[in-house]
Amino acid sequence: METVAIVGVGLIGGSFGLALKKAGFSGKIFGVSSQETLRVALERGAIDETATLANAVPKADLVYLAQPIGRIIDTLRHLDPLVRPGALITDAGSTKAAIVSAAGKFLHLAAFLGGHPMAGKERRGAAQADGDLFEGRAYVLTPEDTASLESHPARNFVDWIRKIGARPVVLTPEEHDRVVAFTSHLAQLASTALAATVAEQAGDRLEVAGPGLADTTRLALSPYELWRDILATNANAIELALTAYINKLEHLRANLRTREVQGEFEIAAALAATLRK
Amino acid sequence: METVAIVGVGLIGGSFGLALKKAGFSGKIFGVSSQETLRVALERGAIDETATLANAVPKADLVYLAQPIGRIIDTLRHLDPLVRPGALITDAGSTKAAIVSAAGKFLHLAAFLGGHPMAGKERRGAAQADGDLFEGRAYVLTPEDTASLESHPARNFVDWIRKIGARPVVLTPEEHDRVVAFTSHLAQLASTALAATVAEQAGDRLEVAGPGLADTTRLALSPYELWRDILATNANAIELALTAYINKLEHLRANLRTREVQGEFEIAAALAATLRK
């Protein structure tokens, strides 16, 4: 792997560039993004050179799509004639089934491997990029079949995932989307719904809140723009997750005066403790 | 105010003792609690002397009940014959209607003023006590009528609330319980229900979680023992809060693919930002 094209050089794309260099990558990294983002990414050293998609992709051994989901799907439409033989296209989108399906539809010559690094920060953008962002985090890969992980470019990419400190986890796109519906998308909607409910019902009495409300509503700070594509491309799995959550809340509501709630507190505390290990 | 009896010298009671001293209180503070808690509270300087309820209360100008709710109600049964004329009994319980009602029932001679400092920490106990715990926080008072706030002992107590850095907020017990059902109890149950749902549905795939799940499930670490009395004494208001929250989640579920969700994200983000000001 000698040349990488990172398309979308925000928090994730920029961090991938910085992490590659920190891990010893000595090839060239092209950045394709908006002008202002490219300026910041160059300044941060996340990319070596700016380029257009049409200029960067034909030179790249690895094309790393780190745009929002809808933009990734758009980009996939244009890549097939641009990609050089033996190159690998991958992405870092937060849902996988819609992207992997688009790749299957639009890419006939180029090899594709879907990915999702389980890393992030409260604030976005190239200025927040961080070469340690992937350190110790899972990096989900969703190959069409496990054999495709054995190709030379795929093995090479997985080696770099390990070198930047991440742990590759192989799932089908559907299994990925089902799991993150609970571990990520449900947490977001639980936080957003809590903040919206408190705003409506007690928004004029916020001084009467304990410090715990701030923790639980931190995710509610996330902008809708970041979530629009996620909600649209994973709506079925998220509906199921919301239904399971609503059922749990109804169970708590029906049992507030009984010891039944104790069991739920214990299961929940064990999960929260595991997440902190 | 020359002598204070703090009954229950854990995080809140211990912090009240430390905060009084830090604010210049030079009288004597008796502690009534379990032996081990008293040992730690003495060591930390939160109290000056240990005593039994029967020994401490007759000497006190202020009796500060900082036990769990059920224990506060038990203690109230015994205070009337012990309290000296002109003294004030107050409490720091997390719900107010049940406690104020018990005080009305059990106290015929002694003056009572319900209270709830909106302060806390993840970890409990006298060892966690902190003289700055109330700094900048609201301190809810629930007088039977506003005239009772004008008595000499009540005014004296409110002065000390201000001296320890807290802001007195006067509410009826019912209004307090309705507001904290949203700002505190609902946040706890939203977090507990989220953690329990994730444990059931994706507990074997926790490596596939973003960092946001940890924030949203931090409250789920709270032990049931702390919540049992709160849930039991505020069940009606909590049921209404859970119903409003479930309605909001159902609204989001029905609108995942539409722009309707955008408005909810914006209201929620504004609330979360306000909490951080």
Interface residues (C-beta under 8 A of the other chain):
Chain A: M118 A119 G120 K121 A138 V140 R167 V169 L171 H176 R178 V179 V180 F182 T183 S184 L186 A187 Q188 L189 A190 S191 T192 A193 L194 A195 A196 T197 V198 A199 E200 Q201 A202 G203 R205 L206 E207 V208 A209 G210 P211 G212 L213 A214 D215 T216 T217 R218 L219 A220 L221 S222 P223 Y224 W227 R228 L231 A232 A235 I238 E239 A241 L242 T243 A244 Y245 I246 K248 L249 E250 L252 R253 L256 R257 V261 Q262 E264 F265 E266 I267 A268 A269 A270 L271 A272 A273 T274 L275 R276
Chain B: M118 A119 G120 K121 A138 V140 R167 V169 L171 H176 R178 V179 V180 F182 T183 S184 L186 A187 Q188 L189 A190 S191 T192 A193 L194 A195 A196 T197 V198 A199 E200 Q201 A202 G203 R205 L206 E207 V208 A209 G210 P211 G212 L213 A214 D215 T216 T217 R218 L219 A220 L221 S222 P223 Y224 W227 R228 L231 A232 A235 I238 E239 A241 L242 T243 A244 Y245 I246 K248 L249 E250 L252 R253 L256 R257 V261 Q262 E264 F265 E266 I267 A268 A269 A270 L271 A272 A273 T274 L275 R276
